[in-house]
Each structure stands twice: as structure tokens, then as C-alpha cells.
């Protein structure tokens, strides 16, 4: 059967996304905790709740396919999250750390947007309309999250630009890890 190879690719990609989302559920609380911006922390918490919903949708799809979501490791997400963890360990002041966290989060979002767009297309080609609709819903949420991060970045990046430089005649106030609350480190 011609579609059997595409079906297997579809299942493999869904398993990859499932593992990616599972990793993200563990990382988002750390990112929320590391951010100094109340709005940014709220976005991370909001996305954590969405991500749990994404996992539920993927589980629905695996039930429809009579397949297990386990068995594939998402190295792409693992790498993106490792980079994010490294950012949280840097000696950035609060505003610059928040800007860096947004950048890391948007790289994750773009990875997810690419993944969900791909599997939604496969579901369409395999005439799995119910699954395609579930995937389209998640894709829409990922794009909305990216747009919200972009909007938030406008203010946070401006604050980072100001916060990273001392005012005229005022010494710089770059905060080091030692001065940060211990709970901020990842």
C-alpha cells in the first residue's frame, strides 16, 4: 500500500512531537520561575496549560491510530531546551535574561509550528480529517503563543536595552547570579 510508508512517517513524527511536548511540560515551569517579568512568567504558565492540552490531543490521535505515543526521542526539542537552560545560568541582569528567555521560547515555538504543520499536512494526505482538525487546533495555538511572545518582546527588549546600560553619570547595575534569588537558577 502506497500510503503505508507515509502513515509510518506520520506516526513517527507524532511520537517525536509527543516527546517534545513532554519535555516542554518539564521546562516551562523553570522558565517561568527564571523570568523577572510578571507578564512573561504568566505567558509561560499559560503555555504550560496549553501544552498539557496538546499532549491530550496527541493521545487522542494515538488512540484513533491504535498506536502508542512512546518510543521516540525528540532530540531537536532536547537541544533547544538545553540551550534555554544554559541561558538561565548566564550572568544576565533581569531584563536581559527575560529577553533571552523570549528568544529561547520563540525558537521552541517555531520548532513546534514546523512539526505541527507537517503532521497536519500528513493527516490531510492520509484522509484523517478528525486528526487533521486536532492538529490544526494545536498549530493555531502555537502560532498564537509565538505572536504573544513577539508582542511581549517589544517592551522587554526595550527594557533590556535600557537595563543593560547605565544612565548618564550612574554606575552600571548589572545583577550577578550571587545577587539573584537562588530559586532563579535552572
N, C-alpha and C positions, 0 to 999 in steps of 0.2 A: 504494500500500500504506500503510495507516494507521500501521504500526509503523516505517516508514522515517524519519519525522521524529524519533521517539523514539530510533531507532538512531543517527541522526546526532548528536543531543544527547548520547547516551551516549558515543560516540566522542570528541566534543569535550571532554566532562568528563574522560574518561580521559586525554586528551592534556594537559589542564590539570594533572591530578594527577601525571602523569609529569614534567612540567617542574617542578612544585612539589617533588617528591622529589629531582630532580636538583639543584635549588638547595640543598636541605637537606643533601645529602651534602657540599657545599662549606662550609656554615655550621657544622655540628655540631663539627668539629674546632676551630674558632675559639672556640666556646662552651666546649668542654672545657678549652681552654688558658686561657681567661679566668677560669674558676672557681677559687676557692681551696679549696673543699671537695673532698676526695678522692672522697667518695660522689657528689657532683653530677657531677664530671668523668667518673666511671665510668658514670653514667646516660647522659650524652651519648655516650660511646663505645659503650655498649650499643645506644643508639638509632641510632647511625650504622650499626652492623652490621645492625640490623633494617631500616633504610631501604634499604640495598642489596638486601635481600631483597624489599622492597616493589617496588623497581624491576624486579627479576627477575620477580615475579608479573605486574606490568603488562605486561612484554614478552611473557610467555606469552599474556596476554589479547589483545594486539595481533596475535600470530601466529594465534591462533584466529579473530580477526576479519579476518585478511588486510589489516591496516592498518598504517601507520607511526605510531610514538608521537610523532614530531616534528611541529612545525607550529603549536604553540600556546604562548603565553607566559602563565605564571601570575602575573598582576600582584598578586593577593592575597598569595601567599607572598613575592613580591619586597618588598612593603610591610612585611610582618611581619618579614622578615629585616633590612630596613633599620633598622627600629625597634630590633631586637636589637643591631645593630652600633652604633647611637647609644648604647645603654645601656652597651656595653663601653667607650665613650670617655668616660663620665662620671667625675667625681672621687669616686666612692663608695668607702668602705672595703670590705675584702674581704667581710665578712658581708652588707653591704647590696647589693653587686654580685651576690653569689650569689642573694640574694632576688630581685633584679631579673631575673637570668637565668632563674630558675624561672618568673617571671611571663611573660617573653617566650616561653619554651619551651611553656608551657601554652597561650598564645594560638595558637601554631603547631599544637599537638596538637588543639585544639578545631576549628581550621580543617580539619585533615586528617580528623577524626572526621566532620564535616559532609559533606565531599567523598566520603569512602568510603561513608558511609551512603547518600548519594544515588545513587552509581553502583551500589551493591549492589542497591538497590531497582529501578533501571532494568534491571539484568541479570535480576532476577526477573521483571519485567514482559515482558521480551523472551524469556523462557524460555531463558536462557543459564545453566543451572544450574551447570556447571563454573566459569564465570566468577564467578557469584554466590558460590560457595564460596571461591574465591581471594580475592575482595574482602572477604568476611566474616572470613576469617582475618586479613587486614591490619587491618580495622576493630577486631577484638578486640585485636590488639597495640597499636594506637594508644590504645585505652581503658586498657589495662594500663599503658602508659607514662605516661599522664596521672595514673592513680591512684598510681603510684610517685613521680611528681613532687609530688603533693599530700602524700604521706606524708613525703617528704624536706623539703618546705617547712615542716612543723610545727616541726622543730628549727632549720632555717636561718633562718626568720623570727624565731624567738625569739632566736637569736644576733644577728640584725641589730638587733633592738630593744635588746638589751643593748649591742652593739658600737657602735652609733651614738651612745650617750650615755656621758659619763664617769661613773665611780664617784664616790661622795661624796668630796670633798676631792682628787680626782685630775683633772688636766687631761685634756681630750679627746684621743683618739689617732686622729683621722680621718686615714687614709692618703691622700696625694695621688698623682696619676699619676707625678710625679717620683720618688717613693719606691718605686713599684711596679717589679717586674721589667719590662724593656722588652718581653718576649715576651707580656705580658698584654694589650697594646692590640690592638684589631682593625684 
